[in-house]
Amino acid sequence: MPDAGNHGVLVIGAGSIGARHARNLRTIGVKHIAICDPDAERRISIAQEMSCDDYATIEQAFKDDRITVAAVCSPTKFHVSQAIAAAAQGKHLFIEKPLSHTADGLDDLQRIVKENHLTCMIGCNMRFHFGPATVKRLLEEGKIGTPTYAEVYTGSYLPDWRPKTDYRRSYSADPAQGGAILDCIHEIDLALWYLGEAKLTECSLRQADSLGIPVEGTADLKLHHASGASSNVHLSFMEKEYKRYCIIKGTEGTLSWDIHKKTVEVQDTSGQVQESVPEPAGYDINQMYIDELQHFLACIASGVVPMGNLTEGVRVLSIALQARKNINH
Ligand SMILES: NC(=O)c1ccc[n+]([C@@H]2O[C@H](COP(=O)([O-])OP(=O)(O)OC[C@H]3O[C@@H](n4cnc5c(N)ncnc54)[C@H](O)[C@@H]3O)[C@@H](O)[C@H]2O)c1
């Protein structure tokens, strides 16, 4: 592990995920952290907890040349413009998912990142979760032969996400940047990670009318992967029962993971369990966020392209934007 203390990280957006990353950065040894948020109460509260500097704007923050990294954790519609501003100052980028809500500015962002030799990673934390990470490892070990089909599912209930706040006023409910496709984009990322690049062939949507918000609450995407495999990706924040799982069929068996069963299973073609990998006892969900930050900082140090890099992020977003086309606008 590189010395995380060498980095100065500006956390842009001190909301739920920004605060989590700020705390985790401290846990992994980043000494210089600063917080930027236009909401004075929020930024001061986190800055006091972290004993760190706080700024109302990124322009003020970038005057501090100890800052080498920007962690973009603001509402989605600000991600790309803030990432471009930070990259133009030579800052490495950790950008929360989804990368953006439109394709605007993505070419500029890619160009500046390349020209300035920056490391850029999208917050694809589910890749670092025990379940999906184990699925990916077993796929790469060839446990089910060649993958032919995947079902990647997430169903949850938006009003339960942030019980202390009114979800109808959150970015999730904003037609410009909300909806289940962008909010639940992790599962699109996982489908591409498991089975490779893909094209969207079909998408059906259900509006979140029952939640009283003008966005899609459920989306079912069909993907055709360049490998010849296909996948169904189900994204919903209208389901009171939380479900998250994947099933991947291959020429020699089936791999499955379920967040509640806490086990990854390999079955042969006749359905016999060949291998069962249990989640480590006491597994803490925050570990995946720590692991993704450690991976990101290690990639800056080594120059290795991170998992969930900008090229992958653009591919994932492109599928999400196609799925959103003609809705919410
Ligand atoms: N990877 C994950 O697990 C995960 C989890 C939650 C959120 N997210 C993503 O992170 C982003 C933020 O989500 P959240 O749940 O923390 O939201 P939040 O509403 O809790 O916090 C957003 C914060 O950004 C601040 N803000 C508003 N405008 C800003 C600006 N121009 N510059 C800087 N800060 C600004 C707000 O004052 C607020 O403090 C979203 O894009 C969301 O999709 C990712």
The ligand as a Tripos MOL2 file, in Angstrom:
@<TRIPOS>MOLECULE
LIG
   44    48     1     0     0
SMALL
NO_CHARGES

@<TRIPOS>ATOM
      1 N1        -21.3720    5.0080   -4.5690 N.am      1 LIG1
      2 C1        -22.3490    5.0690   -3.7030 C.2       1 LIG1
      3 O1        -22.6210    4.1260   -2.9690 O.2       1 LIG1
      4 C2        -23.1300    6.3570   -3.5810 C.ar      1 LIG1
      5 C3        -23.9690    6.4970   -2.4570 C.ar      1 LIG1
      6 C4        -24.6680    7.6910   -2.3410 C.ar      1 LIG1
      7 C5        -24.5400    8.6800   -3.2860 C.ar      1 LIG1
      8 N2        -23.7350    8.5030   -4.3720 N.ar      1 LIG1
      9 C6        -23.6020    9.5600   -5.3760 C.3       1 LIG1
     10 O2        -22.9350   10.6660   -4.7710 O.3       1 LIG1
     11 C7        -23.5210   11.9010   -5.1610 C.3       1 LIG1
     12 C8        -23.9940   12.6450   -3.9060 C.3       1 LIG1
     13 O3        -24.9380   11.8480   -3.2500 O.3       1 LIG1
     14 P1        -25.3250   12.0390   -1.6820 P.3       1 LIG1
     15 O4        -26.2760   10.9500   -1.3810 O.co2     1 LIG1
     16 O5        -24.0960   12.1960   -0.8630 O.co2     1 LIG1
     17 O6        -26.1150   13.4050   -1.7430 O.3       1 LIG1
     18 P2        -26.4830   14.3860   -0.5360 P.3       1 LIG1
     19 O7        -27.6850   15.1130   -0.9730 O.co2     1 LIG1
     20 O8        -26.4690   13.6610    0.7720 O.co2     1 LIG1
     21 O9        -25.2330   15.3890   -0.5090 O.3       1 LIG1
     22 C9        -24.8840   16.2260   -1.5810 C.3       1 LIG1
     23 C10       -24.0630   17.3580   -1.0120 C.3       1 LIG1
     24 O10       -23.5770   18.1370   -2.0990 O.3       1 LIG1
     25 C11       -23.7040   19.5070   -1.7310 C.3       1 LIG1
     26 N3        -23.7060   20.3240   -2.9370 N.ar      1 LIG1
     27 C12       -24.7680   20.8190   -3.6260 C.ar      1 LIG1
     28 N4        -24.3110   21.5330   -4.6730 N.ar      1 LIG1
     29 C13       -22.9550   21.4800   -4.6350 C.ar      1 LIG1
     30 C14       -21.9470   22.0220   -5.4380 C.ar      1 LIG1
     31 N5        -22.2180   22.7670   -6.5230 N.pl3     1 LIG1
     32 N6        -20.6510   21.7600   -5.1140 N.ar      1 LIG1
     33 C15       -20.3460   21.0120   -4.0290 C.ar      1 LIG1
     34 N7        -21.2840   20.4640   -3.2300 N.ar      1 LIG1
     35 C16       -22.5670   20.6970   -3.5370 C.ar      1 LIG1
     36 C17       -24.9810   19.5820   -0.9280 C.3       1 LIG1
     37 O11       -25.0060   20.7560   -0.1250 O.3       1 LIG1
     38 C18       -24.8810   18.3050   -0.1110 C.3       1 LIG1
     39 O12       -24.1720   18.5220    1.1100 O.3       1 LIG1
     40 C19       -24.6250   11.5430   -6.1520 C.3       1 LIG1
     41 O13       -24.1280   11.6570   -7.4600 O.3       1 LIG1
     42 C20       -24.9410   10.0880   -5.8470 C.3       1 LIG1
     43 O14       -25.3950    9.3750   -6.9720 O.3       1 LIG1
     44 C21       -23.0110    7.3640   -4.5070 C.ar      1 LIG1
@<TRIPOS>BOND
     1     1     2 1
     2     2     3 2
     3     2     4 1
     4     4     5 ar
     5     4    44 ar
     6     5     6 ar
     7     6     7 ar
     8     7     8 ar
     9     8     9 1
    10     8    44 ar
    11     9    10 1
    12     9    42 1
    13    10    11 1
    14    11    12 1
    15    11    40 1
    16    12    13 1
    17    13    14 1
    18    14    15 2
    19    14    16 1
    20    14    17 1
    21    17    18 1
    22    18    19 2
    23    18    20 1
    24    18    21 1
    25    21    22 1
    26    22    23 1
    27    23    24 1
    28    23    38 1
    29    24    25 1
    30    25    26 1
    31    25    36 1
    32    26    27 ar
    33    26    35 ar
    34    27    28 ar
    35    28    29 ar
    36    29    30 ar
    37    29    35 ar
    38    30    31 1
    39    30    32 ar
    40    32    33 ar
    41    33    34 ar
    42    34    35 ar
    43    36    37 1
    44    36    38 1
    45    38    39 1
    46    40    41 1
    47    40    42 1
    48    42    43 1
@<TRIPOS>SUBSTRUCTURE
     1 LIG1         1 GROUP 0 **** ****
